[in-house]
Amino acid sequence: MKKKDKDFSDKIFYWILKILGYGTMVLLAALVVVLLKVSFPIFEKFGLKFFILNDWNPVTRVFGALPFIYGTVVTSLLAIVIAVPVSIGIALFVTEIANSKIKKILSFLVEMLAAIPSVVYGLWGLFVLVPWLRNSVEPFLGKYLGFIPLFYGAPYGVGVLAAGIILAIMIVPTVSSICREIFYSVPNLFREGALALGATHWEMMKLAVVKSSVSGIFGASILGLGRALGETMAVTMVIGNRPQISPSLFSPAQTLASLIANEYNEASNSSHLAALTAMGLVLLMVSLAVNTFAKIIQKRFQMRTGVGK
């Protein structure tokens, strides 16, 4: 190929990538503009009170986003608390302990979890997880830990705890696969150095693998959190769909995504439709804020410790 033709091809490739990159930004901006335009009547009527009101009544046209923001944040954080330790354990087992045969089988099974449709998770949660929580787990926790507000209340089965567990199962494949690749990228020199200094196999994994991958693990956790924030169908089926704020994990709640899924097709008036669209805008803003915050924290951690660069 002549140099002139090669330069021309490089320029075309450069401009294609540039257009795609800027196109993503334009698409995001267009999405925000459309959501703002449709939801503007709600913000015009309620202003910032929309974010702190507890009431949601389409009949009287009173709308407040606070219970749904609370439900979204609490269920997602609960999912992260459950899923991240499990995912790190799976990734460590696959990369540091398991033989090649078990490694292939376990990796395949974990990745298969990501291929299961959301509605199947919801059905499993409704017919298996919820009865188990209602009859066994929640009564046990209420009996011995009921003095803690998190575990106080009637054992409904459906509620924040069920939604958090479902979300945790759904994000384990994402977090564990990323952690696995991060652990694979740790130089063997780190492992050999730790073992040479007298560390046990567990100490080697803790110091040479996990500690040097903290920044990457944090990033994987945020990606899992992003998946949890927007999950709809499975959560809708097990959370109870009651717009309330309660410290108890046993109580029903509702998320932004489950609200939109339940009511968008049945929006009774323009105000109701605008309020639901505003919920979609809030969900988008929450997701962007979480990811932006995570990037800032991750960058500061890397600058302070030099770990994960």
Protein Blocks (a to p, Z undefined) as FASTA:
>chain_A
ZZklmmmmmmmmmmmmmmmmmmmmmmmmmmmmmmmmmmmmmmmmnmmmlmmccbdcfkno
pacfklmmmmmmmmmmmmmmmmmmmmmmmmmmmmmmmcfklmmmmmmmmmmmmmpcfklm
mmmmmmmmmmmmmmmmmmmmmmmmmmpmklgccdehpajklmmmmmmmmmmmmmmmmmmm
mmmmpcfklmmmmmmnopafklmmmmmmmmmmmmmmmmmmmmmmmmmmmpcklmmmmnop
pacddfbfkbccddfklmmmmmmmmofbfklmmmmmmmmmmmmmmmmmmmmmmmmmmmmm
mmmnopoZZ
